[in-house]
């Protein structure tokens, strides 16, 4: 005989959900499980060790804060560069940004009427988006800001090429990080061709490469070396609890909240901080990559690359694109995790992003270039307000 099954009803489902145990709380830090070498080699069975990657909520929040501003600035640039009328048809948005991003931009248009104005809609006039009069007046100031940025981006490009292996980087690679460096979209015509004493374009292996024409020793100084004091001490055998020391080879360390280093770890940090290493501007081919000094130099190269960006952050995909020209470590992720006092890795914002910790106080960038200050001025039209650092913050909670 067949057993009659109890019918599944909505009441049964609700009763099962109400009597089931609640889900476990989400972890506040990332757990990485590693297997001891003794278990691999046939030694005594030991429990796998767990290593934790501590989260920094303030830097995660920094990625959340830039979602809407990035869409506003993207739409502003599309409108300004579209045509002579400085407007863009809604039907053309999908061709420019794709289907999904089109709907995100349409919600931005509806939400911020102080910046964007919708025109047309009749049979002979398709729907178009343009800037309001006040937004257009502020947007017109961008040309002047770009003039202020020109010597800054020229210096960044020269330093970027000086750190590379052969003082040359492919134009495709530079194109992938142009927004992070503050370069205009037409930087080949407006920057490279304007300064032939610094740059030239050569074809190497079938690809256009940007080549450095003149070396300037005054530029071969890293951001780290410009700091005169890290706030640490090395008197006697005393160990700094924050890992910072006032010596030429030291980096500024900012350990995440909740991280408690023991004495052994701080001893290793002290040895590493005092370890001298070759300059990132020394040709990488002259460095023996099997030495601890070379591994520390790779950290310095990553530090300098992030320091050259406007917001002192870059995606891991962009860093991977720079791997060949700068001989970055093959296990880039492990290097970033190991040096979590210098860098912070987050997956917020839909992509993996690397922050330079010392450049931020909480969620706010401490030092801002003229282009970022201009963007903040434009974003203030949306009702966002500036904080003490000049960063634009929403006047109402993000939804």
BASETOR-102258 format. One record per residue: x, y, z of N, C-alpha, C in turn. Coordinates in steps of 0.001 Angstrom, whole numbers, plus 500000, padded with zeros to 6 digits. Last residue first. Layout:
BEGIN
XYZXYZXYZ...
***
This chain:
BEGIN
519718555317499303518744554245499224519148553229498189521506557261501650521474556574500361520451555461500392520032559950503515520599558604503444520482558021502056520944563283502378519947562339502878520519560934502741523054564589501389522359565261502476521262564393503065526034562814500638524600562986500449523969563668501653529075564686500174528336563667500897526839563887500664532161565401498730530716565568498628530016564389499267534984566618500473534310565510499801532806565742499840536307568483501940535921568866500602535255567749499830536726567733504509537811567427503588537496567888502164534370568335505816535558569104506166536720568869505222531965567954503079532430567768504449533698568584504684529308569307501142530733569060501308531065568888502789526241567671500049526959568720500772528418568311500944523892567300497365524902566736498247525700567883498859522216568337495514521775568419496896522745567787497864523234568407493020522259567347493280521733567386494705525193570277492978523897570656492414522820569624492708527463569001493797526730569748494829525371570217494314528665568075491520527775567157492228526975567857493317530284570266490902529176569923490012528169569030490727532086570161493027531280571373492827530076571086491939533253567684492590532471567894493810531569569116493673534607568214490208533523567225490210532635567386491438536514570029491212535504570480490247534333569509490203537986568313492805537273569426493448536215570001492519539048566671490816538126566098491796537353567187492524540682568553489508539581567904488779538577567283489735542634569350491441541625570303490939540445569640490232542848566620493910543377567417492806542286568357492295542916566220497440542178566141496187542789567080495158543574564298500279544116565299499355543441565129497999541858562393501577542414563547502296542840564649501336538755560892501054540069561138500490540625562428501075536887559208503527537152560435502778538593560516502310536082557374505355535663557140503969536101558260503038538906557709507330537545557184507269537205556828505836541029559126505313540641559244506714539170558880506798543410557944502970542027558111503401541955558297504910545967557316502306545377558440501589543969558765502069546712554994503567547173556242504157546554557470503503545711552904501893545064553256503154545440554643503658544854552642498725546036553007499491545540553616500794542759549943497632542921551272498204544326551429498779541579548137494934542672548245495896542810549704496321538667546256494100539380547529494117540414547542495226536710544279492068537719544236493117538595545487493019533330545368491497534645544936491044535622544991492211530950546220492620530871545354491443532219544928490891531125547655494971531061548397493727531095547544492479533434545675496934532284546556496801532316547271495449535608544209497503534820543774496347533554544602496190538832545477498457537387545371498659536717544923497368541829545754500167541167545127499026539689544955499341544263548056501011542995547444501395542282546979500136547702548371502075546650548313501060545374547727501656549086548420504517549353549439503488548200549527502509548330546314506066548513547596506737548732548735505774548349544113504462547051544737504698547162546011505522550166542488502971550508543848503393549229544658503611548796540153502289549896540084503254550225541461503815547043541056500322546506540580501600547595540561502668548842541675498273547988542735498829547437542334500194549954539154497788550820540267498184550007541375498833547744537717496945548395537334498195549309538443498699547231539050494506546236539048495576546876538725496924549513538482492945549225539855493348548259539901494530551578536490492206550488536284493163550121537649493766553516537813490664552564536914490020551360536646490903554176541326491196554225539921491632553153539078490962555102543236488249554381543088489501554361541614489898556639544430486160557025543180486817556397543057488205555722546487484671556314546830485971556737545602486773554685545455482313555552546637482224556273546942483532553110543282483299554278543035482451555235544224482455551049544490484904551962543489485456553240543362484621549017546146484222550335546763484388551414545752484779546794544564484308547203545064482999548592545694483042546543544237487045546972543088486246547443543523484861545533546747487680546877546391488141547417545190487374543009546472486519543928547478485996545361547215486437541990544453488150542113544208486709543069545217486080541850545675490616542851544631490437543038544290488960541508549264490327540958547916490335542077546899490130542745551682492635542745551112491297542160549710491388543380554773494342542812553431494288542749552987492827543757557520494618544633556567495311543985555193495419542399559211492975541719558791494196542487557740494974544300559643490917543624560775491563543035560381492912547447557850491057546045557981490673545388559118491452549926557667492211549815558481490996548367558657490545549650555882494272549827557289494624549689558200493406549605553456492933548357553941493519548458555415493879552348553392492259551322553357491212549990553885491736553551553319494798553743554489493940552702554537492820552723550801495746552431552011496521552522553245495635553865549114493835552407549174493972551982550443494699556565549666494459556042549953493113554522550056493153556736548731497084556947550154496824556430550552495445556378546023496628555385546734497441555500548234497193558729545585495223557455545404494536556317546082495299560612545944497250560543546930496169559230546806495400560250543620498658559812544876499281559720545980498234561377541903496819559962541739497162559421542994497849564010542797496827563228542928495598561737542783495884564769542090499423564785543501499027563947543728497774564689539298499386563666540028500150563607541504499782565319538025496015565767538555497305564621539234498050564742537338493471564667536268494468565035536747495864565159539299491607563802539178492144563660538066493176567567541601491384567439540146491573566118539878492301567418544195489051567080543747490401566942542236490421567576545212486567568820545180487329568617544659488752565078545397485556565918544330485028567223544189485815563920547688486615563602546407487221564461545258486726565717550583487178565289549635486155565109548252486779564408552538489803565536551798489265565010550766488274562108553457490912562512554093489663563814553508489105561871552183493341560967551767492254561341552362490902565162551519494687564092552462494366563174551893493288565873548608496712566121549493495574564905550372495272565827548727500360565461548117499091565733549098497957566307547782503819566498548701502699566245547978501388564319547048506530564996546451505385565085547466504238562749548068508521564137548533508478564898548011507257560348546677508087560357548126507959561784548663507818561130544045508705560741544391507333560778545902507111561643544220511439562719543821510523562399544237509096559034544953512297560172545847512548561334545513511612557561542707511599557257543987510959558422544959511109558675540861513366558847540670511929558574541960511167557772542016515752559208541863515525559495541683514032555035541765515462555611543107515459557126543069515275554801538968515711554423539626514455555050541013514360555628538639518379556370538016517286556075538667515948553631540012519799555011540505519820555827539921518675550585540276517800551380539813518934552823540298518794548034542572516906549288541922516557550034541492517813544769542601516241545650542663517401546909541861517077542196544217514586543427543449514411544345543678515609540108545948515011539957544579515483541196543738515339540621547843512073540007547728513401539809546255513781543835547295510382542372547407510420541830547316511837546752549413510555546119548111510718544608548270510863548623551127508622547357551392509302546636550056509398551918552253508111551013551132508307549782551579509078554149553644505881553131553954506879552129552808506933557368552085505627556075552458505064555130552834506198560920552781505724559659552355506334558453552846505552563449553626505051562911552477504312561536552036504792564181555735506795563986555990505350563313554860504592562161555750509807563396555421509102563133555507507594560309555612512219560840556793511547562200556452510943557718553174511989559049553576512435559525554755511596554822551366512948555408552493512221556734552913512852553406549424514387554299548986513313554971550088512544551956550060516597551277550233515319552161549863514138553725549631518652552527548787518610551767548927517304557178549411518255555998550241518040554777549342517884559293548190520705558560547854519485557330548734519384562550549001521880561105549178522017560411548927520679565210548886522105564557547692521590563037547791521656566077552230521286566381550987521992565730549796521316563641553806519347564616553974520414564808552646521142562053554224517143562858553016517194563946553152518253558783555332516258559990555476517047560737554165517031556547557219514099556949556070514890558205556359515677555757559139512279555135559153513593555523557995514478557028559425509933555908558475509964555237558419511316558278562215508286558098561550509577556877560667509513558484563137505696559655563284506559559538562486507847557588561960502568557151562119503946558372562143504853558854561369500238558599562787500502558109563022501923558888558648500055560131559318500430559930560795500748556279558125499157556688557663500476557932558401500960556369559064496564555518559754497537555912559373498960559750558961495276558434558406495540557660559264496533561535560424492722561341560432494173559918559966494447562322561217490130562526559852490607562508559786492130562285563817489376560985563138489448561107561730490032564907564526489210564113565166490260562736564529490409565860563254486963566168562659488272565346563280489391564301562590484085564445563692485041564650563093486429564884561679480722564855561260482130565098562467483017562969561849477746564007562433478604563782562017480052561057560270476463562138560853475681563269561400476543559236557305476830559804558468477505561010558965476722556535556221474767557946556110475170558404557420475797553777554225474312554205555565474711555596555448475309553164552103471539553685552280472890554075553747473112551032550160469583551550551501469850551952551622471313552038546924468488551198547762469336551857549124469532553834545287467154552533545527466526551592546395467326556142545411468673555385544159468612553997544330468032555765548756468879556576547662469422555720546407469424555878551902467566555223550603467398556185549510467858555838554849469589556535553896468739555747552586468689555561558188470400554797556956470191555548556088469198556975560183473031556882559793471628556120558477471553557521562887475350556870561653474911557019561445473409559027565233475848558850564233476902558396562880476366559063566787473628560313566701474381560248565650475480556454566866472712557382565914472056558718565805472770553737567613473852555017567591474573555960566571473931551546567329472229551871568688472664553236568753473334551139564645471902551661565389470755552060566816471122550155564089474545551363563444474016551968564254472867547840565860474873548961565779475816550229565264475141545990565858472789546079567042473644547285567033474580546243563359471477546387564605470735546673565797471639546034561565473620547093561381472620547324562668471835543798562276475110545122562611475659546237562425474635541002562515474883541844562695473696543287562984474085540002562322477482539754561236476548540605561305475299542538563402479885541351563609479040541197562463478050543542561820482959543829562164481567542532562445480818543458560980485567542942562312485281543220562765483863544084558408486217545186559370486193544711560796485989541610557182485952542260557162487265543399558174487340541150557492483230540283558203484165540889558238485557543167555801482152543183557239481882542314558020482864543604553113482172543683553806483468543641555322483287543421552240479577542598551538480576542621552236481931545337553741478249543921554032477993543033553399479058547611552429479034547367553768479572545906554159479373547251550102477487547305550016478943547018551369479573547372551169474913546151550477475335546098550363476856549962552080474747548880553071474812547573552439475249552396550460476785551481550439475640550364551457475837555273552180477854554055551463478222553118551530477028558713552579478682557648552617477690556499551725478157561061552094480058560569553481479927559546553601478807561283549409480384562035550016479287561601551448479021559765549039482827561008548321482543561869549029481510558591552049484540558423550858483721559779550266483341559114554453485807559076553239486629558998551963485807558883556318483776560192556140484412560246554880485264556164556290483213557089555707482246558460555449482854555209557590485513554707556258485169555654555556484205556459560056485324556820559169486435556374557731486142555099561004483039556559560861483028557016559907484136552454561063483961552816560202482839554319559963482790552652562997486004552266561623486333552671560662485210553299565277484501554243564779485502553933563329485859550921565497483059552196565318482344553249564748483291549091565978485079549019564693484372550282564441483553549981568548485883549907567448486852549916566104486138549733570214483660551084569917484190551092568759485182546751569916483442547702569502482409549117569262482942545041570957485327545439569562485465546547569159484499544516573502484410545238573360485665545774571938485842543067572780482142544329573492481984545174573412483248540840571669483331541716570797482556543071571463482302539656573963484346540201572983485290541156572036484567538794575150482001539802575834482805540456574873483793536881573247481232538016573538480351539146574223481105534969573358483251535847572191483178537061572445482290533161575357483221534417575627483924535408574479483801530860574383482125531733575166481244533075575479481896529539573316484297530232572389483397531183573125482461528346575625485315529425574991486067530223574048485168526490576114483265527476577147483627528645576533484389524952573772483294525759574071482110526822575123482422523657574037485734524610572937485553525511573187484357522038576255485133523033576348486199524086575254486058520446575221483042521292576400482831522392576490483886520689571581482805520009572814483168520979573988483006521622569599479979521894570138481300521036571369481563519400567240478339520427568266478349520648568740479780517995564695476434518404565136477764519515566153477617515092564095474393516519564318474576516771564823475991512739562564472322513098562917473697514622562998473820512361564020469004512534562896469939512981563391471321510114565728467299511224566050468193511384564927469210507876565087465945509016565532465148510234565872465998506152564321467974506331563432466824507589563782466042507689565166471145506639565228470129506992564299468969509811565159472822508740564229473138507606564268472152511783567829474220511200567076473116510062566189473587513846567350477201513202568154476164512619567240475096514786567369480542514269566564479435513530567470478465517728568153482301516434568631481809516045567821480585519669567771485242519303567305483906517889567765483557519908569109487726521075568943486852520661568644485419517543569165489033518373570368489151519600570295488251516435566651488805516001567671487832516791568972487943517279563795489565518022565051489738517621566077488672515664561595488956515886561931490363516528563304490544515620561268486202514363561543486908514602562063488316518297560713485718517669561862485072516401562267485816518600558321487144519350559511487561518730560770486971517038556630485623516620556909487000517351558126487556518593556615483313517247557190483244516704557475484646520858555257484172520971556679483850519599557345483777519768552699484465520348553381485628520451554881485380519099552165481842518016552339482813518522552969484100521692551975480727520740552968480216519637553230481235522852549789481878523290551108482341522359552214481852521535547794480358521325547901481803521700549290482315522377548312477645520965548274478020520765548504479518525066550728476978524484549401477135523079549458477718526118553227476430526448552610477723525883551209477896525507553965473750526676554513474428527095553688475648523177552735472983524360552536472150525628552979472860521460553720474953521781552291474954523014552011474104521205556412474256521875556041475499522314554579475488519686557013472063521121556799471841521862556366473102517172557516472964517340556317472140518814556008471879517472559972474202517335558776475043517556557500474239519972562088472816518669561452472727518640560209473612521655564753474364521725563379473877520324562792473888523327567907473926522188567100474356522338565710473758524870570007472776525091569517474141523831568847474698524862570738470159523732571202470972523864570788472434527027569438469051527128570879469280525998571410470155527212566295470910527136567096469688527200568578470052528484564909473176527616564261472186527585565026470863529893565897475321530667565446474163529808564879473036527899566532477191528818567574476727529522567164475442526611564063477631525865565211477109526808566245476506528649562485478685527977562070477455527240563232476816529250563902481026530251563814479965529630563396478638526846563483482461527296564840482133528300564823480988526895560710482771525859561309481937526230562734481544529133560527484511529120559834483226528106560462482280528266561977486730529392562491485944529474561821484582526182560279487598525913561682487265527017562245486378527592557910488119526566557932487070526253559355486638529227558738490231529854558268488997528853558253487840527316559407492245528148560433491619528784559994490309526298556738492813525469557739492140526298558871491540528751555498493884527901554903492856527100555952492095530328556394495970530661556884494640529756556324493527529535555200498353529279556630498168529510557097496739530495552606498166529052552839498066528749554303497774533212553068498569532770552563497274531275552759497086533173553896501221533653554836500204533257554383498807532452551603502580531448552649502436531865553671501381534899550327502594533786549708501861532706550753501584536151552111504289536585552070502895535581551319502026534735551585506673534765552939506142535198552961504675535145548842507270533832549311506809533860550696506186537477546751506532537488548149506949536179548765506434537982543339507610537326544348506796537477545738507413540722541175507764539821542064508485539287543150507555541069537961507071541295539250506421540268540219506988542561535332508884541434536236508706541888537514508025543279531934508552543797533288508546542649534223508179543380528874510193542537529885509569543199531248509688544805525665509653544855526992510251543962527953509474543375522457510060543833523533509186543783524882509907544614520321512632543507521087512093544042522196511186546703517588511736546449518818512466545284519545511817548204514517511868547013515239511446546797516453512345551714514358511304550560514186512174549396515036511682552655514029507831552920514160509255551663513925510060552496514042505067552238512795505768552550512851507240552704516432503797553866515535503729553678514247504522550324517631504473550575517312503062551695516285502951550513518030507159549461517130506699549676516734505253552615519860507269552797518531507851551735517554507389551715522261506227552606521465505402552732520038505937548187522927506739549574522871507194550408521950506325546076524760504623546426523419505091547873523390505525543904527508505383545126526979504793545433525628505410541200529605504767541648528359505385542863527832504645540172532737505603540939532021504602541529530793505267537409534746506118538193533635506654538864532899505512536777538147506563536939537072505592537849536006506165534470539401508976535779539340508370535865538101507503531960539197509934532479540559509779533868540568509193529502536946508653530811537208509258531261538630508985526033537068509515527061537217508502528401537507509160524588534593511743524920535972511377526038536010510355522586531808510509523727532336511268524042533752510848518964531911510586520237531753509870521374532334510687517037530261513225517397531442512430518728531236511737515432527021512818516364527925513511516746529107512630511898526717512195513291526455511824514205527434512512509343527539512802509980526646513758511423526333513423508659529163510676508624529749512010509322528871513036508847527434508525509768528572508592509822529153509995506768525677509136508124525173509076509137526310509180504555527433508976504860526782510248506292526261510273504659528141506275504865529190507278505224528564508621504075525603505191505349526269504880505657527329505923501497525135506167502597524233506526503948524900506305500099527217504925500175527199506390501319526298506842500244526505502267500933527727502695501110527747504199500770522944502023499955524153502006500784525331502471501027519843500764501827521024501110500950522258500963499440516926502159499493518016501164500288519215501682501169514019502964500478515190503507500567516349502519500593511036501120501452512162501484500613513322501986499833507792502007499268509048501536500116510209502052501670505067500930501387505993502029500906507317501451500370502227499300501107503481499229500674504387500363500841498803500000500000500000500000500872501240500000
***
